[in-house]
Amino acid sequence: MRKTDKKIDNQLRQGLTLVCDHSIEVYPGFAWITHKVDYTAFPKSLRIVCVFDTELQLRQFNQENHKTTLLNLIKRTLSQFGIDLKDISQHVSFDTETACEQQHNGNWALRLSGSSHSIK
C-alpha cells in the first residue's frame, strides 16, 4: 500500500468510526460498519457495509426511513475528511449478522470477499 493509500485508509477509518459510534446510539440493532476498497480505482471502488444484528432490525430501520439520513451522514462525514462521493448510495450497502450466520457460517471475511450474497 502506498503512503497516499494509507492516508486515505486512515481517513476512511476515522470517518466511518464516527458514523458507527453515532449509529450505534441512534439506530436500534446497528452493530458495526466496514469498508473495502481497491486504491487503484479509488473512490469508485469504495464499498461500505453497514451491519445490523437482525433482519427485523434492518427492516425496521428501512421502514422508519432512516436510510437516507444515514447515507447523508456517511457522505458528510467522509467529506470532512476530504473524501467526496457523488452518489453515496452506490457505495453503501446494508447487511445483518443473522444473514451472515445463515449464509456464511458467520464468516464475514468470506461474505465480504464475494458479491454472491444478498446485501440490501
N, C-alpha and C positions, 0 to 999 in steps of 0.2 A: 504494500500500500504506500502510495506516495505521500509526502508530507502534506500536500494540499488536501488529499483524500482524508487523512487522519483529522485534519482541522474540520472539514465538513462533517465527518462522522461524529466528532465531539459535539459540534453544534446541534446536529440531529438528536443525539442522545440527551443533551441538556434541554432542548426544547420539548422533546417527547416526554421527558421525566416530569416537566412542569405540567404538561397536559394530563399525564397519568395521575399525578398527585391530586389535581383538581377533579378529575373524572371519578376517581375512587370515592371522593367525598360527595359528589353530586348525583351520580347515576348508580342506582341500586344494581349490584351484581357486576359492575365494571371491575375487572380483575387486573389487567395489565395491557401494555402496548409494546409493540416491537416494530422493527423495520428491517428491510432487506434492500440492498442497492448494489448496482454494478456501476462503479465510479467512472468507467469508460463511457457510460451513457447517462450520466447524471445531468439533470434531475429527472429525465424521462423514465429512468428505470426504478426510481424510488417507489417502494411498496411498503405501506404502513398497515399493520393489522391491529385492530382494537379487539381485545378479548374480554368476553363476559363469562361468568360462571356457568350459566344455564341458557338453554334455548328460550325458556319462558322470560327470563330477564332481558334477553336481547329483543324478543318480540315486544315486550312492554316498552322498552327504550324506543323502538321504532313507532309503536302506536302513539306514544306521547310526543312524537315529532321532535325528538332530541337530536336526530342525526345531523340535520343542517347546522344546529348550534355547535355540535362537537366538531364538525368539519370546518366551520369558520374559526373555531378556537385553534385547531391544529394549524390552519393556514396563517392566522395572525401570529401565533407563537413562533412558527418557523420563520416567518417574515422578519420578526425581530432579531433573528439570528442570521439574517441575510440570505435565507433560502426562500425564494419566491416560486410558488407553484401556481400556474394559471388555473387549471381545473382540478382542485383538490380531490374531488370525488373520483377521479381517475387513479388516484394514488392510495386511497384508503379503502380498506375492506373490514368486515366485521366477522368474528368467529366466536366459538364458545369452547370452554373446557370440556363440556359434555360431548360435543361433536367430535373433538379430537380423541377423547377417550373411546368413543364408539367406533370411529373410523380408522384410527391410527394407534390404538392401544396407549394413548396418552403421549405418544412420541411427537412432540412439537417440531423437532428438527426435521423429521421426515415429512410431517404435514406441511411445513412452510417451504420445504425444498421443491415440492411439486405443485403443479397447478390443477391436479386432478380432483381435489376436494372441493366441497361446496362452501364458498365463503359468501356471505351476504353483503 
